[in-house]
Amino acid sequence: MNVGLNNKTVNISLPDADMSFLRTISKKMGWKIRQERKSGIDKGLEDIRKGNVYHAKNSEDLIKQILG
């Protein structure tokens, strides 16, 4: 199969459980899968949007929240 001539880029959304199935099919068909990963900053901004933010009164309270 000549894969280098007329390539199309397609973005799909699917459940994590189906990724292994997609990888199996793509390997047999000679397709390439590139999975975008979120950077740490993007993950942090997403947490802020979701409200997963905790505030500490002072440094001692912060250490208690981290360790406790």
C-alpha positions as CSV (number, residue, x, y, z in Angstrom):
1,M,0.0,0.0,0.0
2,N,1.5,3.3,-1.0
3,V,0.7,5.7,1.8
4,G,2.7,8.8,0.8
5,L,0.7,10.3,-2.0
6,N,-2.8,11.4,-1.1
7,N,-3.0,11.7,2.7
8,K,-5.9,13.2,4.5
9,T,-5.8,14.3,8.1
10,V,-8.9,13.4,10.2
11,N,-9.7,14.3,13.8
12,I,-12.1,12.0,15.6
13,S,-13.3,11.8,19.2
14,L,-13.8,8.4,20.7
15,P,-13.9,6.8,24.2
16,D,-10.6,5.7,25.7
17,A,-11.8,2.1,25.7
18,D,-11.9,2.1,21.9
19,M,-8.3,3.4,21.4
20,S,-6.8,-0.1,21.4
21,F,-9.2,-1.2,18.7
22,L,-8.3,1.9,16.6
23,R,-4.6,1.2,17.0
24,T,-5.1,-2.4,15.9
25,I,-7.0,-1.4,12.8
26,S,-4.6,1.4,12.0
27,K,-1.6,-0.9,12.3
28,K,-3.2,-3.4,9.9
29,M,-4.2,-0.7,7.4
30,G,-0.8,1.1,7.5
31,W,-2.3,4.3,9.0
32,K,-0.5,6.5,11.4
33,I,-2.2,7.7,14.6
34,R,-1.0,10.9,16.4
35,Q,-2.6,11.6,19.7
36,E,-2.5,15.1,21.0
37,R,-1.5,15.4,24.6
38,K,-2.4,18.3,26.8
39,S,0.4,20.3,28.3
40,G,0.6,20.9,32.0
41,I,-0.5,24.5,31.5
42,D,-3.6,23.3,29.6
43,K,-4.4,20.8,32.3
44,G,-4.1,23.5,34.9
45,L,-6.3,25.9,33.0
46,E,-8.9,23.2,32.6
47,D,-8.9,22.6,36.3
48,I,-9.4,26.3,37.0
49,R,-12.4,26.3,34.6
50,K,-13.9,23.3,36.3
51,G,-13.4,24.9,39.7
52,N,-10.8,22.4,41.0
53,V,-8.9,25.1,42.9
54,Y,-8.2,25.2,46.6
55,H,-7.0,28.2,48.6
56,A,-4.8,28.1,51.6
57,K,-4.9,30.6,54.5
58,N,-1.1,30.5,54.9
59,S,1.9,28.3,54.2
60,E,1.1,26.0,57.1
61,D,-2.4,25.4,55.8
62,L,-1.0,24.8,52.3
63,I,1.4,22.1,53.7
64,K,-1.5,20.5,55.6
65,Q,-3.6,20.4,52.4
66,I,-0.8,18.9,50.4
67,L,0.3,16.2,52.9
68,G,-3.1,15.6,54.6
